[in-house]
Amino acid sequence: MSKHKGDEAEKRAISYLEDLGYKIIEHNFYAKKLGEIDIIAVKNNIYHFCEVKSGNDYESAINNITPSKLSKIKRSLNYYLQIKKLNVAYCIDAIIVTPTNIDLLENITL
């Protein structure tokens, strides 16, 4: 997928979250040598570390969330909490963006 398509999917995901009442704290947070978190949002005092995946259909997008990717997100979010000195409730979410739909999967784990 091109960077342009990925950026567009993230913009759609941000708008979607805002419509649901989430406050966007940051997007494209990069933790050097650890990985990137696409969107960091807060709702009801819970931090949501969101991975955005897009594709032509739901299956192709969701299959890109691998154990390796989740591990990188976990390391990056721990780094984020440490540097921001936060002790908060949080979860890892996936936002699946297709040409016709957006799905939010809260609290994904393996």
A tleap script that builds the chain and sets N, CA, C and O, in Angstrom:
source leaprc.protein.ff14SB
mol = sequence {
  NMET SER LYS HIE LYS GLY ASP GLU ALA GLU
  LYS ARG ALA ILE SER TYR LEU GLU ASP LEU
  GLY TYR LYS ILE ILE GLU HIE ASN PHE TYR
  ALA LYS LYS LEU GLY GLU ILE ASP ILE ILE
  ALA VAL LYS ASN ASN ILE TYR HIE PHE CYS
  GLU VAL LYS SER GLY ASN ASP TYR GLU SER
  ALA ILE ASN ASN ILE THR PRO SER LYS LEU
  SER LYS ILE LYS ARG SER LEU ASN TYR TYR
  LEU GLN ILE LYS LYS LEU ASN VAL ALA TYR
  CYS ILE ASP ALA ILE ILE VAL THR PRO THR
  ASN ILE ASP LEU LEU GLU ASN ILE THR CLEU
}
set mol.1.N position { 0.844 -1.177 0.000 }
set mol.1.CA position { 0.000 0.000 0.000 }
set mol.1.C position { 0.888 1.237 0.000 }
set mol.1.O position { 1.934 1.262 0.648 }
set mol.2.N position { 0.467 2.248 -0.722 }
set mol.2.CA position { 1.256 3.470 -0.796 }
set mol.2.C position { 1.117 4.299 0.472 }
set mol.2.O position { 0.140 4.178 1.211 }
set mol.3.N position { 2.112 5.140 0.706 }
set mol.3.CA position { 2.079 6.026 1.868 }
set mol.3.C position { 0.862 6.937 1.783 }
set mol.3.O position { 0.238 7.229 2.803 }
set mol.4.N position { 0.524 7.381 0.606 }
set mol.4.CA position { -0.643 8.263 0.434 }
set mol.4.C position { -1.926 7.568 0.893 }
set mol.4.O position { -2.731 8.163 1.609 }
set mol.5.N position { -2.117 6.320 0.484 }
set mol.5.CA position { -3.314 5.588 0.894 }
set mol.5.C position { -3.325 5.371 2.400 }
set mol.5.O position { -4.376 5.473 3.034 }
set mol.6.N position { -2.167 5.072 2.976 }
set mol.6.CA position { -2.073 4.906 4.420 }
set mol.6.C position { -2.400 6.194 5.163 }
set mol.6.O position { -3.099 6.174 6.176 }
set mol.7.N position { -1.892 7.315 4.656 }
set mol.7.CA position { -2.182 8.617 5.269 }
set mol.7.C position { -3.671 8.942 5.191 }
set mol.7.O position { -4.247 9.464 6.145 }
set mol.8.N position { -4.280 8.638 4.076 }
set mol.8.CA position { -5.722 8.882 3.922 }
set mol.8.C position { -6.534 8.017 4.881 }
set mol.8.O position { -7.514 8.479 5.467 }
set mol.9.N position { -6.123 6.767 5.038 }
set mol.9.CA position { -6.815 5.869 5.973 }
set mol.9.C position { -6.701 6.406 7.398 }
set mol.9.O position { -7.669 6.358 8.157 }
set mol.10.N position { -5.528 6.917 7.765 }
set mol.10.CA position { -5.353 7.480 9.107 }
set mol.10.C position { -6.210 8.725 9.303 }
set mol.10.O position { -6.779 8.917 10.377 }
set mol.11.N position { -6.310 9.560 8.294 }
set mol.11.CA position { -7.176 10.754 8.387 }
set mol.11.C position { -8.630 10.351 8.591 }
set mol.11.O position { -9.336 10.941 9.409 }
set mol.12.N position { -9.071 9.348 7.849 }
set mol.12.CA position { -10.443 8.857 8.015 }
set mol.12.C position { -10.652 8.284 9.410 }
set mol.12.O position { -11.697 8.499 10.025 }
set mol.13.N position { -9.664 7.560 9.903 }
set mol.13.CA position { -9.753 6.956 11.235 }
set mol.13.C position { -9.810 8.034 12.315 }
set mol.13.O position { -10.580 7.909 13.267 }
set mol.14.N position { -9.015 9.081 12.183 }
set mol.14.CA position { -9.029 10.178 13.154 }
set mol.14.C position { -10.394 10.840 13.181 }
set mol.14.O position { -10.948 11.087 14.252 }
set mol.15.N position { -10.931 11.125 12.019 }
set mol.15.CA position { -12.257 11.740 11.933 }
set mol.15.C position { -13.316 10.841 12.559 }
set mol.15.O position { -14.196 11.314 13.279 }
set mol.16.N position { -13.228 9.564 12.285 }
set mol.16.CA position { -14.156 8.577 12.840 }
set mol.16.C position { -14.103 8.585 14.367 }
set mol.16.O position { -15.143 8.629 15.025 }
set mol.17.N position { -12.899 8.541 14.931 }
set mol.17.CA position { -12.751 8.555 16.379 }
set mol.17.C position { -13.294 9.855 16.980 }
set mol.17.O position { -13.977 9.824 18.003 }
set mol.18.N position { -13.000 10.974 16.361 }
set mol.18.CA position { -13.505 12.256 16.861 }
set mol.18.C position { -15.030 12.272 16.863 }
set mol.18.O position { -15.648 12.783 17.796 }
set mol.19.N position { -15.630 11.717 15.827 }
set mol.19.CA position { -17.098 11.630 15.769 }
set mol.19.C position { -17.660 10.768 16.896 }
set mol.19.O position { -18.801 10.962 17.314 }
set mol.20.N position { -16.868 9.820 17.388 }
set mol.20.CA position { -17.292 8.948 18.489 }
set mol.20.C position { -16.966 9.546 19.864 }
set mol.20.O position { -17.233 8.924 20.893 }
set mol.21.N position { -16.394 10.744 19.877 }
set mol.21.CA position { -16.114 11.415 21.143 }
set mol.21.C position { -14.712 11.211 21.695 }
set mol.21.O position { -14.443 11.579 22.839 }
set mol.22.N position { -13.823 10.638 20.913 }
set mol.22.CA position { -12.438 10.485 21.343 }
set mol.22.C position { -11.697 11.812 21.153 }
set mol.22.O position { -11.976 12.565 20.221 }
set mol.23.N position { -10.755 12.079 22.047 }
set mol.23.CA position { -9.870 13.228 21.899 }
set mol.23.C position { -8.538 12.694 21.381 }
set mol.23.O position { -7.922 11.830 22.006 }
set mol.24.N position { -8.102 13.209 20.247 }
set mol.24.CA position { -6.844 12.766 19.659 }
set mol.24.C position { -5.696 13.479 20.370 }
set mol.24.O position { -5.627 14.708 20.383 }
set mol.25.N position { -4.809 12.701 20.954 }
set mol.25.CA position { -3.651 13.242 21.665 }
set mol.25.C position { -2.460 13.382 20.726 }
set mol.25.O position { -1.756 14.392 20.735 }
set mol.26.N position { -2.251 12.359 19.923 }
set mol.26.CA position { -1.115 12.338 19.018 }
set mol.26.C position { -1.386 11.371 17.886 }
set mol.26.O position { -2.188 10.447 18.017 }
set mol.27.N position { -0.705 11.595 16.767 }
set mol.27.CA position { -0.745 10.573 15.720 }
set mol.27.C position { 0.645 10.435 15.123 }
set mol.27.O position { 1.426 11.386 15.089 }
set mol.28.N position { 0.929 9.246 14.661 }
set mol.28.CA position { 2.243 8.872 14.136 }
set mol.28.C position { 3.344 9.104 15.166 }
set mol.28.O position { 4.383 9.688 14.857 }
set mol.29.N position { 3.106 8.641 16.392 }
set mol.29.CA position { 4.139 8.708 17.428 }
set mol.29.C position { 5.185 7.659 17.107 }
set mol.29.O position { 4.885 6.470 17.006 }
set mol.30.N position { 6.409 8.114 16.948 }
set mol.30.CA position { 7.493 7.209 16.571 }
set mol.30.C position { 8.449 7.040 17.739 }
set mol.30.O position { 9.013 8.016 18.233 }
set mol.31.N position { 8.627 5.820 18.173 }
set mol.31.CA position { 9.588 5.479 19.214 }
set mol.31.C position { 10.802 4.861 18.525 }
set mol.31.O position { 10.728 3.752 17.996 }
set mol.32.N position { 11.891 5.570 18.536 }
set mol.32.CA position { 13.094 5.157 17.824 }
set mol.32.C position { 13.467 3.717 18.171 }
set mol.32.O position { 13.566 3.353 19.342 }
set mol.33.N position { 13.669 2.917 17.148 }
set mol.33.CA position { 14.048 1.493 17.244 }
set mol.33.C position { 12.956 0.600 17.832 }
set mol.33.O position { 13.158 -0.608 17.961 }
set mol.34.N position { 11.808 1.168 18.188 }
set mol.34.CA position { 10.736 0.357 18.767 }
set mol.34.C position { 9.578 0.197 17.800 }
set mol.34.O position { 9.094 -0.915 17.591 }
set mol.35.N position { 9.133 1.282 17.216 }
set mol.35.CA position { 8.011 1.233 16.297 }
set mol.35.C position { 7.194 2.502 16.342 }
set mol.35.O position { 7.594 3.498 16.944 }
set mol.36.N position { 6.046 2.452 15.698 }
set mol.36.CA position { 5.188 3.622 15.583 }
set mol.36.C position { 3.792 3.282 16.090 }
set mol.36.O position { 3.313 2.156 15.953 }
set mol.37.N position { 3.161 4.281 16.676 }
set mol.37.CA position { 1.756 4.162 17.052 }
set mol.37.C position { 1.003 5.132 16.164 }
set mol.37.O position { 1.291 6.329 16.160 }
set mol.38.N position { 0.035 4.619 15.410 }
set mol.38.CA position { -0.667 5.452 14.442 }
set mol.38.C position { -1.461 6.571 15.108 }
set mol.38.O position { -1.342 7.734 14.723 }
set mol.39.N position { -2.265 6.222 16.100 }
set mol.39.CA position { -3.116 7.221 16.766 }
set mol.39.C position { -3.132 6.935 18.266 }
set mol.39.O position { -3.282 5.791 18.695 }
set mol.40.N position { -2.974 7.995 19.050 }
set mol.40.CA position { -3.151 7.912 20.499 }
set mol.40.C position { -4.327 8.818 20.827 }
set mol.40.O position { -4.299 10.015 20.542 }
set mol.41.N position { -5.360 8.240 21.429 }
set mol.41.CA position { -6.585 8.981 21.723 }
set mol.41.C position { -7.030 8.675 23.153 }
set mol.41.O position { -6.621 7.680 23.750 }
set mol.42.N position { -7.875 9.554 23.682 }
set mol.42.CA position { -8.408 9.357 25.032 }
set mol.42.C position { -9.925 9.479 24.986 }
set mol.42.O position { -10.477 10.360 24.326 }
set mol.43.N position { -10.587 8.569 25.704 }
set mol.43.CA position { -12.029 8.650 25.900 }
set mol.43.C position { -12.341 8.027 27.254 }
set mol.43.O position { -11.867 6.936 27.571 }
set mol.44.N position { -13.143 8.730 28.048 }
set mol.44.CA position { -13.518 8.246 29.382 }
set mol.44.C position { -12.290 7.905 30.234 }
set mol.44.O position { -12.270 6.903 30.949 }
set mol.45.N position { -11.276 8.756 30.140 }
set mol.45.CA position { -10.030 8.604 30.911 }
set mol.45.C position { -9.251 7.337 30.590 }
set mol.45.O position { -8.425 6.899 31.391 }
set mol.46.N position { -9.501 6.748 29.438 }
set mol.46.CA position { -8.750 5.575 28.990 }
set mol.46.C position { -7.973 5.959 27.729 }
set mol.46.O position { -8.537 6.494 26.774 }
set mol.47.N position { -6.683 5.679 27.747 }
set mol.47.CA position { -5.859 5.931 26.568 }
set mol.47.C position { -6.037 4.771 25.595 }
set mol.47.O position { -6.003 3.603 25.983 }
set mol.48.N position { -6.225 5.114 24.339 }
set mol.48.CA position { -6.384 4.119 23.275 }
set mol.48.C position { -5.214 4.274 22.305 }
set mol.48.O position { -5.056 5.307 21.653 }
set mol.49.N position { -4.406 3.229 22.228 }
set mol.49.CA position { -3.284 3.206 21.296 }
set mol.49.C position { -3.771 2.439 20.080 }
set mol.49.O position { -3.969 1.225 20.137 }
set mol.50.N position { -3.962 3.155 18.979 }
set mol.50.CA position { -4.674 2.607 17.821 }
set mol.50.C position { -3.747 2.302 16.656 }
set mol.50.O position { -2.913 3.119 16.266 }
set mol.51.N position { -3.913 1.125 16.121 }
set mol.51.CA position { -3.237 0.711 14.899 }
set mol.51.C position { -4.253 0.778 13.764 }
set mol.51.O position { -5.310 0.151 13.830 }
set mol.52.N position { -3.928 1.540 12.726 }
set mol.52.CA position { -4.818 1.688 11.580 }
set mol.52.C position { -4.331 0.767 10.478 }
set mol.52.O position { -3.164 0.801 10.090 }
set mol.53.N position { -5.241 -0.058 9.980 }
set mol.53.CA position { -4.935 -0.928 8.848 }
set mol.53.C position { -6.005 -0.719 7.792 }
set mol.53.O position { -7.196 -0.656 8.097 }
set mol.54.N position { -5.562 -0.611 6.547 }
set mol.54.CA position { -6.527 -0.414 5.469 }
set mol.54.C position { -6.282 -1.424 4.359 }
set mol.54.O position { -5.198 -1.992 4.223 }
set mol.55.N position { -7.313 -1.620 3.588 }
set mol.55.CA position { -7.231 -2.541 2.467 }
set mol.55.C position { -8.499 -2.469 1.638 }
set mol.55.O position { -9.436 -1.744 1.972 }
set mol.56.N position { -8.514 -3.213 0.575 }
set mol.56.CA position { -9.693 -3.233 -0.282 }
set mol.56.C position { -10.864 -3.944 0.377 }
set mol.56.O position { -12.018 -3.713 0.018 }
set mol.57.N position { -10.567 -4.814 1.350 }
set mol.57.CA position { -11.618 -5.489 2.097 }
set mol.57.C position { -11.129 -5.720 3.530 }
set mol.57.O position { -9.941 -5.600 3.829 }
set mol.58.N position { -12.074 -6.053 4.396 }
set mol.58.CA position { -11.803 -6.237 5.824 }
set mol.58.C position { -10.724 -7.290 6.070 }
set mol.58.O position { -9.800 -7.063 6.852 }
set mol.59.N position { -10.838 -8.426 5.414 }
set mol.59.CA position { -9.925 -9.552 5.634 }
set mol.59.C position { -8.485 -9.192 5.302 }
set mol.59.O position { -7.574 -9.495 6.072 }
set mol.60.N position { -8.279 -8.549 4.163 }
set mol.60.CA position { -6.900 -8.215 3.787 }
set mol.60.C position { -6.300 -7.195 4.741 }
set mol.60.O position { -5.098 -7.224 5.003 }
set mol.61.N position { -7.122 -6.296 5.260 }
set mol.61.CA position { -6.619 -5.289 6.196 }
set mol.61.C position { -6.294 -5.910 7.557 }
set mol.61.O position { -5.215 -5.679 8.101 }
set mol.62.N position { -7.202 -6.679 8.096 }
set mol.62.CA position { -7.005 -7.220 9.447 }
set mol.62.C position { -5.885 -8.245 9.497 }
set mol.62.O position { -5.246 -8.410 10.536 }
set mol.63.N position { -5.642 -8.923 8.411 }
set mol.63.CA position { -4.563 -9.912 8.386 }
set mol.63.C position { -3.183 -9.281 8.484 }
set mol.63.O position { -2.191 -9.986 8.672 }
set mol.64.N position { -3.110 -7.960 8.358 }
set mol.64.CA position { -1.832 -7.257 8.502 }
set mol.64.C position { -1.497 -6.939 9.953 }
set mol.64.O position { -0.439 -6.372 10.227 }
set mol.65.N position { -2.370 -7.287 10.881 }
set mol.65.CA position { -2.066 -7.115 12.301 }
set mol.65.C position { -1.476 -8.436 12.788 }
set mol.65.O position { -2.192 -9.393 13.083 }
set mol.66.N position { -0.181 -8.451 12.860 }
set mol.66.CA position { 0.549 -9.670 13.184 }
set mol.66.C position { 1.031 -9.653 14.640 }
set mol.66.O position { 1.054 -8.597 15.272 }
set mol.67.N position { 1.410 -10.806 15.164 }
set mol.67.CA position { 1.998 -10.833 16.516 }
set mol.67.C position { 3.220 -9.912 16.624 }
set mol.67.O position { 3.422 -9.259 17.648 }
set mol.68.N position { 4.018 -9.865 15.577 }
set mol.68.CA position { 5.192 -8.987 15.574 }
set mol.68.C position { 4.784 -7.517 15.660 }
set mol.68.O position { 5.392 -6.741 16.396 }
set mol.69.N position { 3.753 -7.139 14.907 }
set mol.69.CA position { 3.270 -5.756 14.928 }
set mol.69.C position { 2.726 -5.410 16.310 }
set mol.69.O position { 3.012 -4.331 16.828 }
set mol.70.N position { 1.956 -6.297 16.909 }
set mol.70.CA position { 1.425 -6.046 18.248 }
set mol.70.C position { 2.541 -5.902 19.276 }
set mol.70.O position { 2.446 -5.077 20.185 }
set mol.71.N position { 3.582 -6.688 19.140 }
set mol.71.CA position { 4.719 -6.596 20.045 }
set mol.71.C position { 5.394 -5.228 19.940 }
set mol.71.O position { 5.763 -4.634 20.953 }
set mol.72.N position { 5.551 -4.737 18.723 }
set mol.72.CA position { 6.146 -3.410 18.517 }
set mol.72.C position { 5.260 -2.317 19.112 }
set mol.72.O position { 5.761 -1.364 19.709 }
set mol.73.N position { 3.964 -2.455 18.951 }
set mol.73.CA position { 3.034 -1.465 19.514 }
set mol.73.C position { 3.153 -1.461 21.040 }
set mol.73.O position { 3.198 -0.396 21.657 }
set mol.74.N position { 3.204 -2.634 21.641 }
set mol.74.CA position { 3.324 -2.730 23.101 }
set mol.74.C position { 4.602 -2.056 23.594 }
set mol.74.O position { 4.575 -1.310 24.573 }
set mol.75.N position { 5.720 -2.318 22.916 }
set mol.75.CA position { 6.982 -1.686 23.314 }
set mol.75.C position { 6.900 -0.170 23.136 }
set mol.75.O position { 7.372 0.582 23.990 }
set mol.76.N position { 6.311 0.274 22.046 }
set mol.76.CA position { 6.190 1.708 21.795 }
set mol.76.C position { 5.279 2.388 22.807 }
set mol.76.O position { 5.586 3.485 23.274 }
set mol.77.N position { 4.161 1.753 23.155 }
set mol.77.CA position { 3.248 2.380 24.115 }
set mol.77.C position { 3.866 2.419 25.508 }
set mol.77.O position { 3.646 3.377 26.249 }
set mol.78.N position { 4.632 1.401 25.876 }
set mol.78.CA position { 5.331 1.442 27.162 }
set mol.78.C position { 6.346 2.582 27.199 }
set mol.78.O position { 6.493 3.263 28.215 }
set mol.79.N position { 7.036 2.781 26.094 }
set mol.79.CA position { 7.979 3.898 25.986 }
set mol.79.C position { 7.231 5.233 26.099 }
set mol.79.O position { 7.681 6.139 26.801 }
set mol.80.N position { 6.114 5.350 25.423 }
set mol.80.CA position { 5.303 6.575 25.469 }
set mol.80.C position { 4.876 6.874 26.904 }
set mol.80.O position { 5.030 8.000 27.379 }
set mol.81.N position { 4.343 5.875 27.589 }
set mol.81.CA position { 3.902 6.069 28.974 }
set mol.81.C position { 5.071 6.483 29.868 }
set mol.81.O position { 4.911 7.303 30.773 }
set mol.82.N position { 6.225 5.919 29.609 }
set mol.82.CA position { 7.404 6.229 30.415 }
set mol.82.C position { 7.864 7.671 30.187 }
set mol.82.O position { 8.096 8.402 31.150 }
set mol.83.N position { 7.998 8.085 28.932 }
set mol.83.CA position { 8.524 9.433 28.685 }
set mol.83.C position { 7.524 10.522 29.060 }
set mol.83.O position { 7.914 11.639 29.400 }
set mol.84.N position { 6.232 10.194 28.996 }
set mol.84.CA position { 5.190 11.159 29.371 }
set mol.84.C position { 4.870 11.081 30.864 }
set mol.84.O position { 4.074 11.866 31.379 }
set mol.85.N position { 5.509 10.113 31.560 }
set mol.85.CA position { 5.284 9.911 33.000 }
set mol.85.C position { 3.798 9.727 33.318 }
set mol.85.O position { 3.244 10.370 34.209 }
set mol.86.N position { 3.175 8.822 32.553 }
set mol.86.CA position { 1.746 8.555 32.707 }
set mol.86.C position { 1.523 7.222 33.405 }
set mol.86.O position { 2.203 6.235 33.122 }
set mol.87.N position { 0.583 7.209 34.301 }
set mol.87.CA position { 0.121 5.978 34.933 }
set mol.87.C position { -1.392 5.957 34.725 }
set mol.87.O position { -2.157 6.396 35.583 }
set mol.88.N position { -1.801 5.447 33.586 }
set mol.88.CA position { -3.198 5.539 33.160 }
set mol.88.C position { -3.702 4.183 32.685 }
set mol.88.O position { -2.924 3.283 32.367 }
set mol.89.N position { -5.020 4.063 32.645 }
set mol.89.CA position { -5.641 2.889 32.021 }
set mol.89.C position { -5.483 3.025 30.505 }
set mol.89.O position { -5.597 4.122 29.958 }
set mol.90.N position { -5.223 1.907 29.836 }
set mol.90.CA position { -5.049 1.976 28.384 }
set mol.90.C position { -5.433 0.649 27.743 }
set mol.90.O position { -5.570 -0.376 28.410 }
set mol.91.N position { -5.599 0.705 26.435 }
set mol.91.CA position { -5.814 -0.497 25.650 }
set mol.91.C position { -5.258 -0.280 24.245 }
set mol.91.O position { -5.017 0.849 23.815 }
set mol.92.N position { -5.067 -1.380 23.556 }
set mol.92.CA position { -4.634 -1.334 22.162 }
set mol.92.C position { -5.847 -1.634 21.301 }
set mol.92.O position { -6.522 -2.646 21.491 }
set mol.93.N position { -6.118 -0.749 20.357 }
set mol.93.CA position { -7.260 -0.904 19.462 }
set mol.93.C position { -6.778 -1.016 18.017 }
set mol.93.O position { -5.679 -0.571 17.684 }
set mol.94.N position { -7.598 -1.604 17.178 }
set mol.94.CA position { -7.344 -1.642 15.738 }
set mol.94.C position { -8.482 -0.910 15.044 }
set mol.94.O position { -9.651 -1.054 15.403 }
set mol.95.N position { -8.116 -0.134 14.057 }
set mol.95.CA position { -9.122 0.529 13.227 }
set mol.95.C position { -8.915 0.014 11.806 }
set mol.95.O position { -7.871 0.226 11.190 }
set mol.96.N position { -9.935 -0.663 11.311 }
set mol.96.CA position { -9.876 -1.271 9.986 }
set mol.96.C position { -10.628 -0.368 9.009 }
set mol.96.O position { -11.825 -0.126 9.156 }
set mol.97.N position { -9.897 0.120 8.014 }
set mol.97.CA position { -10.463 1.066 7.053 }
set mol.97.C position { -10.510 0.402 5.680 }
set mol.97.O position { -9.488 -0.027 5.144 }
set mol.98.N position { -11.720 0.328 5.123 }
set mol.98.CA position { -11.909 -0.160 3.754 }
set mol.98.C position { -12.543 0.976 2.953 }
set mol.98.O position { -12.946 1.986 3.531 }
set mol.99.N position { -12.633 0.828 1.658 }
set mol.99.CA position { -13.220 1.917 0.875 }
set mol.99.C position { -14.641 2.303 1.305 }
set mol.99.O position { -15.049 3.450 1.120 }
set mol.100.N position { -15.397 1.358 1.875 }
set mol.100.CA position { -16.794 1.650 2.210 }
set mol.100.C position { -17.108 1.639 3.698 }
set mol.100.O position { -18.239 1.932 4.087 }
set mol.101.N position { -16.114 1.302 4.554 }
set mol.101.CA position { -16.449 1.123 5.961 }
set mol.101.C position { -15.243 1.378 6.860 }
set mol.101.O position { -14.095 1.316 6.419 }
set mol.102.N position { -15.528 1.668 8.134 }
set mol.102.CA position { -14.507 1.768 9.173 }
set mol.102.C position { -15.006 0.958 10.369 }
set mol.102.O position { -16.138 1.138 10.819 }
set mol.103.N position { -14.159 0.070 10.875 }
set mol.103.CA position { -14.494 -0.741 12.046 }
set mol.103.C position { -13.469 -0.489 13.138 }
set mol.103.O position { -12.265 -0.479 12.883 }
set mol.104.N position { -13.951 -0.286 14.351 }
set mol.104.CA position { -13.098 -0.114 15.519 }
set mol.104.C position { -13.152 -1.395 16.339 }
set mol.104.O position { -14.220 -1.812 16.787 }
set mol.105.N position { -11.998 -2.014 16.530 }
set mol.105.CA position { -11.873 -3.211 17.354 }
set mol.105.C position { -11.117 -2.808 18.607 }
set mol.105.O position { -9.916 -2.544 18.563 }
set mol.106.N position { -11.834 -2.761 19.727 }
set mol.106.CA position { -11.238 -2.299 20.964 }
set mol.106.C position { -10.538 -3.432 21.717 }
set mol.106.O position { -10.973 -4.584 21.716 }
set mol.107.N position { -9.442 -3.049 22.354 }
set mol.107.CA position { -8.729 -3.934 23.266 }
set mol.107.C position { -8.328 -5.249 22.616 }
set mol.107.O position { -8.689 -6.325 23.093 }
set mol.108.N position { -7.588 -5.156 21.536 }
set mol.108.CA position { -7.137 -6.367 20.839 }
set mol.108.C position { -5.946 -6.969 21.571 }
set mol.108.O position { -5.071 -6.244 22.045 }
set mol.109.N position { -5.914 -8.267 21.660 }
set mol.109.CA position { -4.800 -8.981 22.268 }
set mol.109.C position { -4.622 -10.290 21.535 }
set mol.109.O position { -5.459 -10.693 20.728 }
set mol.110.N position { -3.533 -10.935 21.827 }
set mol.110.CA position { -3.297 -12.259 21.225 }
set mol.110.C position { -3.527 -13.330 22.243 }
set mol.110.O position { -3.381 -14.514 21.938 }
savepdb mol mol.pdb
quit
